[in-house]
Amino acid sequence: CKAIQPLYYRMAAHYPELLFLEVPVTNQNANLHQGLGVPSLPYGHIYYPEAGLVEEMKISKKYFGNLVKRVRWYQDGFCGVDETLVPEGDEESDSCNTGSGDCD
């Protein structure tokens, strides 16, 4: 977690209009991530106001670029939730699926 801290803070400063939170692991909440289904730390969630949780991913240094990419896509409207909602009865789906992490 300490390894990505400067990257995370830099990204948060770059997007002041977005809310960035970090949940530190302490003795009091050490089991919290297990209860939330978080497979490893550090781990990231992206929430969209109208939809809730739309992305979750590993964000260690190796994977941090994926978080940056996803945040840009949502912020720039390339992978917005409105694009991912398929009307009832429509069999086709977009490659950018809410919650799937498939914004490619």
NUTI-454388 format. One record per residue (C-alpha): residue in three letters; chain; x negated, y negated, z negated. Coordinates in steps of 0.2 Angstrom, whole numbers. Example, Ala and Ser with C-alpha at 12.3 -4.5 7.8 and 13.67 -1.06 7.14 Angstrom:
BEGIN
<r:ala, c:A, xx:-62, yy:22, zz:-39>
<r:ser, c:A, xx:-68, yy:5, zz:-36>
END
This chain:
BEGIN
<r:cys, c:A, xx:0, yy:0, zz:0>
<r:lys, c:A, xx:-14, yy:-12, zz:-4>
<r:ala, c:A, xx:-22, yy:-9, zz:13>
<r:ile, c:A, xx:-7, yy:-16, zz:22>
<r:gln, c:A, xx:-3, yy:-30, zz:10>
<r:pro, c:A, xx:-12, yy:-44, zz:20>
<r:leu, c:A, xx:-4, yy:-38, zz:36>
<r:tyr, c:A, xx:13, yy:-38, zz:28>
<r:tyr, c:A, xx:11, yy:-55, zz:20>
<r:arg, c:A, xx:5, yy:-62, zz:37>
<r:met, c:A, xx:20, yy:-55, zz:46>
<r:ala, c:A, xx:32, yy:-62, zz:33>
<r:ala, c:A, xx:24, yy:-79, zz:35>
<r:his, c:A, xx:26, yy:-78, zz:54>
<r:tyr, c:A, xx:45, yy:-75, zz:52>
<r:pro, c:A, xx:50, yy:-87, zz:38>
<r:glu, c:A, xx:68, yy:-85, zz:43>
<r:leu, c:A, xx:68, yy:-67, zz:39>
<r:leu, c:A, xx:69, yy:-59, zz:21>
<r:phe, c:A, xx:54, yy:-48, zz:17>
<r:leu, c:A, xx:54, yy:-38, zz:1>
<r:glu, c:A, xx:42, yy:-27, zz:-7>
<r:val, c:A, xx:46, yy:-14, zz:-21>
<r:pro, c:A, xx:30, yy:-10, zz:-31>
<r:val, c:A, xx:29, yy:7, zz:-38>
<r:thr, c:A, xx:27, yy:6, zz:-57>
<r:asn, c:A, xx:28, yy:19, zz:-71>
<r:gln, c:A, xx:47, yy:14, zz:-73>
<r:asn, c:A, xx:52, yy:16, zz:-55>
<r:ala, c:A, xx:39, yy:30, zz:-49>
<r:asn, c:A, xx:53, yy:42, zz:-44>
<r:leu, c:A, xx:64, yy:28, zz:-36>
<r:his, c:A, xx:57, yy:32, zz:-18>
<r:gln, c:A, xx:62, yy:51, zz:-20>
<r:gly, c:A, xx:80, yy:46, zz:-24>
<r:leu, c:A, xx:81, yy:35, zz:-9>
<r:gly, c:A, xx:74, yy:48, zz:2>
<r:val, c:A, xx:58, yy:39, zz:6>
<r:pro, c:A, xx:46, yy:53, zz:12>
<r:ser, c:A, xx:29, yy:43, zz:9>
<r:leu, c:A, xx:22, yy:26, zz:4>
<r:pro, c:A, xx:21, yy:13, zz:11>
<r:tyr, c:A, xx:38, yy:14, zz:20>
<r:gly, c:A, xx:48, yy:1, zz:28>
<r:his, c:A, xx:67, yy:-2, zz:31>
<r:ile, c:A, xx:74, yy:-15, zz:43>
<r:tyr, c:A, xx:92, yy:-21, zz:38>
<r:tyr, c:A, xx:103, yy:-30, zz:50>
<r:pro, c:A, xx:116, yy:-41, zz:42>
<r:glu, c:A, xx:132, yy:-34, zz:51>
<r:ala, c:A, xx:125, yy:-16, zz:51>
<r:gly, c:A, xx:115, yy:-12, zz:36>
<r:leu, c:A, xx:100, yy:-1, zz:37>
<r:val, c:A, xx:95, yy:1, zz:56>
<r:glu, c:A, xx:77, yy:7, zz:55>
<r:glu, c:A, xx:66, yy:16, zz:43>
<r:met, c:A, xx:48, yy:21, zz:46>
<r:lys, c:A, xx:31, yy:24, zz:39>
<r:ile, c:A, xx:21, yy:8, zz:38>
<r:ser, c:A, xx:3, yy:13, zz:33>
<r:lys, c:A, xx:-11, yy:4, zz:42>
<r:lys, c:A, xx:-10, yy:18, zz:56>
<r:tyr, c:A, xx:9, yy:14, zz:59>
<r:phe, c:A, xx:10, yy:-4, zz:54>
<r:gly, c:A, xx:11, yy:-10, zz:73>
<r:asn, c:A, xx:28, yy:0, zz:74>
<r:leu, c:A, xx:35, yy:-11, zz:61>
<r:val, c:A, xx:29, yy:-27, zz:69>
<r:lys, c:A, xx:36, yy:-21, zz:86>
<r:arg, c:A, xx:53, yy:-17, zz:78>
<r:val, c:A, xx:54, yy:-34, zz:69>
<r:arg, c:A, xx:50, yy:-43, zz:85>
<r:trp, c:A, xx:63, yy:-33, zz:95>
<r:tyr, c:A, xx:77, yy:-37, zz:83>
<r:gln, c:A, xx:72, yy:-55, zz:80>
<r:asp, c:A, xx:70, yy:-58, zz:99>
<r:gly, c:A, xx:87, yy:-49, zz:103>
<r:phe, c:A, xx:79, yy:-35, zz:113>
<r:cys, c:A, xx:85, yy:-22, zz:102>
<r:gly, c:A, xx:100, yy:-30, zz:93>
<r:val, c:A, xx:113, yy:-20, zz:85>
<r:asp, c:A, xx:127, yy:-27, zz:96>
<r:glu, c:A, xx:118, yy:-19, zz:111>
<r:thr, c:A, xx:118, yy:-2, zz:102>
<r:leu, c:A, xx:136, yy:-1, zz:98>
<r:val, c:A, xx:145, yy:11, zz:110>
<r:pro, c:A, xx:163, yy:7, zz:113>
<r:glu, c:A, xx:175, yy:21, zz:108>
<r:gly, c:A, xx:177, yy:34, zz:122>
<r:asp, c:A, xx:161, yy:28, zz:131>
<r:glu, c:A, xx:150, yy:44, zz:133>
<r:glu, c:A, xx:134, yy:34, zz:138>
<r:ser, c:A, xx:122, yy:27, zz:125>
<r:asp, c:A, xx:108, yy:15, zz:125>
<r:ser, c:A, xx:90, yy:20, zz:122>
<r:cys, c:A, xx:90, yy:8, zz:107>
<r:asn, c:A, xx:101, yy:17, zz:94>
<r:thr, c:A, xx:105, yy:10, zz:77>
<r:gly, c:A, xx:96, yy:19, zz:63>
<r:ser, c:A, xx:87, yy:31, zz:75>
<r:gly, c:A, xx:71, yy:21, zz:77>
<r:asp, c:A, xx:72, yy:24, zz:96>
<r:cys, c:A, xx:69, yy:6, zz:102>
<r:asp, c:A, xx:57, yy:10, zz:116>
END
